[in-house]
Amino acid sequence: MQLSVVVPLFNESEHVDELVDRLVATGRSLGLPFEVLLVDDGSADDTCAKVERRTEPEVRLVRMPRNSGQFMAVKRGLSESRGALVAMLDGDLQDPPELIAEMVRVAQAEERDPVAVYAVKSSRSESLTFQLAQGVFHGLQAALAVTPIPFGASSYCLLSGRLAHRVGALPLRWGNVAAVVAGLGVHGTIVTYDKAARTSGSSRLGLGGHLREAAWSLAITGAAGRLGAAVAVAGFLTGVALWRTRRRGATAVALSAGLVGAVALAGGRVVRRRFGARAAG
């Protein structure tokens, strides 16, 4: 098996047939033995029924025992993948399956192992608020991660098989794949694409899921610890300077910011140390 494509699914009935059509066509265009591994994360609609009606021998369905979240579904797929290269993408068709062919070619040209190729969005059709939040998150990751992460790298990516299994085996519940790979010390390369507008519904991750993913990702990569250290130093120094001017309100704000930074520093270091211990184990 040369290529596995892992796709988490949750209530994707409206477009799962198109998704599978395009994934199979992309895999066959490469002329490589491949599999499409669809991981159903407790869908309440007929997503599974539609997948089970597919007759392509390359298509496999894995059912999660209950809804466990997108990252857990991806990990399950990575653990069960059999390919020398493993790609993963969301099931909502905002990410073009056809890009996997280019990612495979880039990975095959690499002369190192493990290899990671990230699909990075050059444009996206989403709200300005969401784009701003994403920009802040990716900017912090790119600037502060211990192992550099390309700006915009996330969970649409392709990994060498051994690296994919390593990610799948980690006892983590939240995070994104790019952050986990960087946390393991692996550098990646990128290909770019235009992200399509969502055709139905809203993000399966939700606001809470996005915040959890961002917090854990920043901690795993070391970005949270570095950011916390900078905020703590700036807050405490500013607080001391303001105290001398007797501006009590401003002093309290600055010292509070310093305290928040110190908490972020400590928490980030704890998470990163635990991640390192689990990765080594």
Solvent accessible surface area in square Angstrom, and as a share of the most:
residue,aa,sasa,rsa
1,M,86,0.38
2,Q,81,0.36
3,L,1,0.00
4,S,0,0.00
5,V,4,0.02
6,V,0,0.00
7,V,0,0.00
8,P,9,0.06
9,L,1,0.01
10,F,64,0.27
11,N,47,0.24
12,E,5,0.02
13,S,16,0.10
14,E,139,0.62
15,H,18,0.08
16,V,0,0.00
17,D,57,0.30
18,E,85,0.38
19,L,0,0.00
20,V,1,0.00
21,D,73,0.38
22,R,68,0.25
23,L,3,0.01
24,V,8,0.05
25,A,62,0.48
26,T,10,0.06
27,G,3,0.03
28,R,129,0.47
29,S,87,0.56
30,L,36,0.18
31,G,67,0.64
32,L,46,0.23
33,P,81,0.51
34,F,14,0.06
35,E,2,0.01
36,V,0,0.00
37,L,0,0.00
38,L,0,0.00
39,V,0,0.00
40,D,6,0.03
41,D,6,0.03
42,G,30,0.29
43,S,23,0.15
44,A,97,0.75
45,D,61,0.32
46,D,63,0.33
47,T,0,0.00
48,C,12,0.07
49,A,38,0.29
50,K,45,0.19
51,V,6,0.03
52,E,102,0.46
53,R,160,0.58
54,R,48,0.18
55,T,127,0.74
56,E,36,0.16
57,P,120,0.76
58,E,31,0.14
59,V,24,0.14
60,R,66,0.24
61,L,48,0.24
62,V,13,0.08
63,R,130,0.48
64,M,21,0.10
65,P,111,0.70
66,R,170,0.62
67,N,81,0.42
68,S,17,0.11
69,G,30,0.28
70,Q,56,0.25
71,F,19,0.08
72,M,52,0.23
73,A,0,0.00
74,V,8,0.05
75,K,18,0.07
76,R,81,0.30
77,G,0,0.00
78,L,0,0.00
79,S,55,0.35
80,E,57,0.26
81,S,3,0.02
82,R,135,0.49
83,G,6,0.06
84,A,56,0.44
85,L,24,0.12
86,V,0,0.00
87,A,0,0.00
88,M,2,0.01
89,L,3,0.02
90,D,43,0.22
91,G,2,0.02
92,D,15,0.08
93,L,20,0.10
94,Q,4,0.02
95,D,5,0.03
96,P,34,0.21
97,P,0,0.00
98,E,82,0.37
99,L,21,0.10
100,I,2,0.01
101,A,12,0.09
102,E,72,0.32
103,M,0,0.00
104,V,1,0.00
105,R,140,0.51
106,V,43,0.24
107,A,8,0.06
108,Q,107,0.48
109,A,80,0.62
110,E,42,0.19
111,E,177,0.80
112,R,100,0.36
113,D,77,0.40
114,P,53,0.33
115,V,7,0.04
116,A,0,0.00
117,V,0,0.00
118,Y,4,0.01
119,A,2,0.01
120,V,13,0.07
121,K,42,0.18
122,S,78,0.51
123,S,57,0.36
124,R,50,0.18
125,S,68,0.44
126,E,44,0.20
127,S,70,0.45
128,L,148,0.74
129,T,107,0.62
130,F,58,0.24
131,Q,63,0.28
132,L,122,0.61
133,A,60,0.46
134,Q,37,0.16
135,G,30,0.29
136,V,85,0.49
137,F,20,0.09
138,H,12,0.05
139,G,25,0.24
140,L,45,0.22
141,Q,6,0.02
142,A,39,0.30
143,A,78,0.61
144,L,45,0.22
145,A,7,0.06
146,V,67,0.39
147,T,17,0.10
148,P,80,0.50
149,I,12,0.06
150,P,33,0.21
151,F,116,0.48
152,G,8,0.08
153,A,3,0.03
154,S,26,0.17
155,S,31,0.20
156,Y,10,0.04
157,C,0,0.00
158,L,0,0.00
159,L,0,0.00
160,S,9,0.06
161,G,10,0.10
162,R,188,0.69
163,L,4,0.02
164,A,0,0.00
165,H,82,0.37
166,R,106,0.39
167,V,0,0.00
168,G,8,0.08
169,A,83,0.64
170,L,8,0.04
171,P,79,0.50
172,L,9,0.05
173,R,117,0.43
174,W,83,0.29
175,G,2,0.02
176,N,3,0.02
177,V,1,0.00
178,A,1,0.01
179,A,0,0.00
180,V,0,0.00
181,V,0,0.00
182,A,4,0.03
183,G,15,0.14
184,L,23,0.12
185,G,42,0.41
186,V,13,0.07
187,H,100,0.44
188,G,18,0.17
189,T,46,0.27
190,I,78,0.40
191,V,10,0.06
192,T,77,0.45
193,Y,16,0.06
194,D,95,0.49
195,K,23,0.10
196,A,50,0.39
197,A,55,0.42
198,R,71,0.26
199,T,112,0.65
200,S,31,0.20
201,G,65,0.63
202,S,80,0.52
203,S,41,0.27
204,R,92,0.33
205,L,45,0.22
206,G,32,0.30
207,L,138,0.69
208,G,37,0.36
209,G,5,0.05
210,H,45,0.20
211,L,110,0.55
212,R,110,0.40
213,E,33,0.15
214,A,25,0.20
215,A,60,0.46
216,W,80,0.28
217,S,0,0.00
218,L,26,0.13
219,A,8,0.06
220,I,0,0.00
221,T,2,0.01
222,G,7,0.07
223,A,1,0.01
224,A,18,0.14
225,G,9,0.08
226,R,116,0.42
227,L,64,0.32
228,G,1,0.01
229,A,33,0.26
230,A,61,0.47
231,V,54,0.31
232,A,8,0.06
233,V,88,0.51
234,A,57,0.44
235,G,7,0.06
236,F,82,0.34
237,L,119,0.59
238,T,65,0.38
239,G,0,0.00
240,V,76,0.44
241,A,56,0.44
242,L,29,0.14
243,W,143,0.50
244,R,192,0.70
245,T,78,0.46
246,R,184,0.67
247,R,144,0.52
248,R,108,0.39
249,G,52,0.50
250,A,36,0.28
251,T,3,0.02
252,A,56,0.44
253,V,107,0.61
254,A,10,0.08
255,L,70,0.35
256,S,62,0.40
257,A,42,0.32
258,G,0,0.00
259,L,111,0.55
260,V,102,0.58
261,G,2,0.02
262,A,33,0.26
263,V,98,0.56
264,A,41,0.32
265,L,39,0.19
266,A,57,0.44
267,G,35,0.34
268,G,6,0.05
269,R,136,0.49
270,V,56,0.32
271,V,35,0.20
272,R,73,0.27
273,R,157,0.57
274,R,151,0.55
275,F,6,0.03
276,G,35,0.34
277,A,69,0.54
278,R,106,0.39
279,A,20,0.15
280,A,91,0.71
281,G,100,0.96
